[in-house]
């Protein structure tokens, strides 16, 4: 039973008014915006996957030059379409009426990555300077992200930057594909995370594509927290690592309050809690008596209460009014 039927049953609406409301609801158009965007995104992914499978299965019969020429031609065609429909650059967010535009630009950048990767693999055009094969498309991705105002391509650029620095930043690979016991990986992660966070802060102050801030800080926060926790767990400089963890947590707590973002508030609280719990139980392990066992039990009980209070009062922490919406 819909709202109009309930109002009719309760005697609030007359039968004529209820019929009019039902006719209006039945006749109004239904938005398929997200359905179309999902179909377009899946289409781009399937197309790139299909091209990769075609290259793999027919490499001996088609020939490297033909495949490279085809990929390059498709890439140029997509960039031609993008430049033809591109709007002038502005520091503010730019929206395009056609949903097809974003996906053509995304396809162009993905094809560029496939082309350069294939070129390096088959002909080693960059020689032993393997970082160039990552750095060049990364530069193009950042340029395209700002030129065409595309958050998806910005994520490609950030991923490429991290890969060039020597780490993997895909959530599924951040722990499995990186040896976080190596000091070099930790330093690379810190450098990338601090760079992304600092550039996002600078962009906000200069009002340059402020809507890119979430993408920058999403990568930066996760990288900084994870490498700091890895250093805290595995390295000897635990005091420095813990203090740095608190600093990062405080920074993103302030950022979450400023942006009224539950996501960054959750990240700051979760990672800081993990670090604090590790330090606390390490301290109890050094004491090693019955009193430490009681303290550990009380800490776990207090944590459960804290989780409940966190979800009850997070709007007060973020200073969100009842009718405000979260990012």
N, C-alpha and C positions, 0 to 999 in steps of 0.2 A: 504494500500500500504506500503510494507516494504522499507527498506533503499535501497536495490539493485534495486528495481523497480523504485524508485525515481531517483536514479543516472542514470539508463538506460533512463528514460524519459528526463532527462536534458542533455543527450548526453555525460556524463562523463564516463560511462562504455559502452563497446560494448555488443552486445547481447550474445556472447559466454561467456564473463566474468560474466555477470549477471546470466546466467544459471549455471555456475560453482559455483558461490557463493550460489545460491539457493540450489543446490544439496548438498553442504557442510553443509549448515544450516539444511537441512532435515535429513541428515545422522548422525549428531553429537548427542551423547547421552545427555539425559536430566537428570539433577540431581534430585533425589527424597530423598535427605538426610533428609530434615526437615519433609517431609511427613512420612518417616519411623520412625523418632524419635517421632513424634506426635502419630503415631499409637502404638508404643511401650509404650509410657507414658500412653496413654489411656488404653492400655491393662493391665498395672500394676494396675492402679486405679480401673478398673473394676474387676480385680481378687481379690484384697483386699476387695472391696465392696461386691463381691459375697460371699467371705468367711465369712464376717461379717453377711450378711443376712442368710446364711446357719446356722451359729451358733445360730442366734436369733430364727429362725423358727423351728429348730430341736433339741433344747437343751435338751428336755425331752426324745427324742427317741434315739439320738446318744450317749449321755453321755458326761460328762465334760472331763473325762480322754481321751477318744478317740479323741475329738476335740483338746484338748491341745497337745496330742501326734502327731496328724496330722500337726498342725501348727508348732510345734517344728521341726518335720522331714523336712517339706518344708523349714523352715528357715535354718536348717543345710545344706540341699542340695544346697541352693543358696550360702551360705558362702563357701561351698566346691568348687563350681564352681569359685567363686571369688578368692579364694586363689590359685587355680590351674592356673589361668590365670593372676594373679597379677604380675605387674612389680616391680622391686626393688624401694624402697623409695628414693626419691630425693627431694631437696628443690625447684626445678623448677617444672613447670607444666608437668604432665604426661598425654599423650594421648593414647588411646587404639584404635586399628584398628577396632575391632568389636563394633558396636553400642549396641549390646546386653549386653555387660559387665556392662555398667553403670546401666542398668535397672534391671539386676539380683541383683546387689549390693543394689539398691534402694528397691527392693522387699524383700531382706533378712532383711534389717533394719526395714521396715514397718511390716513384719511378727513378728519380735522380739518385736516391740512395742505392737502389738496385743496380743502376747503370754503373756508378762509380765502384761499388763493391765487386761487381762482375769484372769490370775493367782491371781492377787491381789484382783480382784472383787469377785471371787468365793471362794478362800481359804484364803484370807488376809494373805499371806505368809510374808508380811512385817509388819504385825500387824497394830498398829495405826501410824506407821511411814510412812505416805502416801507420803512424799517427796521422799523416797527411790524409790518408783515405778516410779517416774519421773526422779530422778537423775541417776539411773543405766543405763536406755537406753540412756540418754543424754550423759553420758560418752562414751558409746559404739558408739554413733553417731559421736562424735568428733573424736574418734579413727579411725573409718571407713572412715570418710571424708578425713583425712590426709593419711591413709594407701592406700586408693584406689583413692585418688585425685578426690573427688566427691563433687561438689558444692551443689547439691540438698540435700545430707545427711548433709552437713554443715548447711544448713538452718534448717533442722530438729533438729540438735544439739542446734542451737541458740534459736529456739523456745522452746525446752525442758528446756534450761537454764533459759529462762525468765519465763516459767511456774513454774519451781521449785522455782524461786525467788518470785512468787506470782502475776505475771502479764501475760496478754495475749498479744501476739505480732502479731497476724494475722491482716492485715490491716482492714478487715471487723469487727474485734472484739476489736481492740485496744481502741476504745472509748466506745462501747456498753457493753463490758464485764468487764471493769475495772471501779471501782468507783474512779475517779481521784480527788475526793474531800478528800479522805483519805490520810493523811500524810504518812502512811506506804507504800501505793502503789506508791506515788510519790518518796519516798526515794528508794524503790526497783527499780523503773524505772531508776532513776539517776544512781544507782549502776550498773545496767546491761548495760546501755548505755555507761557510762564512761569506764567500763571494756572492752566492745567490741571495742570501739574506740581506747583505749590504747593498747590492744593486737594487733589490726590491725597495729597500728603505729610501735609497736615493731617488728612485723613480717616483715614489709616493710624494716626496718633498718637492720634486720638480714637476709634478703632475704629468708624468709621461706614462701613458697607458696604465693607469692605476689598477684597472681591472685585471691586469696580469699578475697582480700581487699574490693572489691565491696560488697560482701555479708555481711561482718562484718559491714561496714559503712552504708549500706542501712538500716539495723535494728537499728544500733546505732543512726544515725541521726534522724530517725523518732521518736524513743523512746525519745531521749533527747529533741527534739523540742516540742513534744506533752506534756510531763510531765512538761516542763518548762512553756509552755503557760498555762497549767492547774493551776500551782502554781501562775502565774501572774494574772489569771482571778479570782481565788477563795481565795487565801491566803492573809495574811496581809503583808508579806514581798515582796512587789511588786518591790521595788528598786533592791533588790538582785536578784529577778527572772528576771527582765529586763536586768540587767547587765550580768547575766549568759546566757540569750538568745543571747545577742550581742556577747558574747565570743564564744558560739557554732556556731553562724552564721559566725563569722570571721574565725573560724577554718575550717569549711566546704567550705567557699569561697576560702581559700588558698588551700584546698585539691582539689577542683574542678579545680582551675587554674593549679595545679601541674599535675593532671591526665587528664586535658583537657576534663572534664566531664560536659556536659550540665545538666545532671540529678541532680548532687549534687549542681551545681550552681543554678538551679531552686529551689531546696529544701531550700537552704540557703536564697535566696532572698524572697521566698514565706513566710516561717515561720517568718523570721525577719520582713517582712512587716506587717504581721498580728499582731505581738506583738507591733510594733511601732505604728500602727494605733490605737490599743486599748489604749495605753498610751496617745497618742495625743488627742483622743476624750474624754478620761477621764479628761484630763487637761482642755479641752474646756468646758466640763460639769461643772467643778468647777468654771470657769469664769462666764458662764451663762448669757452673754449679746449678743447684736446684732453683735458685733465684732467677737465673737467666732463663730457665724453662718457663717460669711463671710470667716473666716479662714478655717472652715470645708469644705465649698464649694470649696475654692481654693486648699485645700489639695486633694480632690477627683479629681479635674481637673488635677492637677499635677501628680497624680497617674496614670491616663489614659495615659498621655504623657510619663511617666516613663515606663509603660508597653511596649508601642510602641518602645521606644528607646532601651529597654532591648533586645527585639527580633531582632532589627536591628543591634545592636553592640555587641551581646553576643560573637561572634567569636573574637572580639578584646579583650574582657575581658579575655577570655580563652587563648588568644594568639595562635589562630588556623589559620594556613595559608589556603588559598583557597582550596588547594588540599588535605588537611588533613581530616581525618574522625573522627567523634565523637565516643565516647564509647557508 
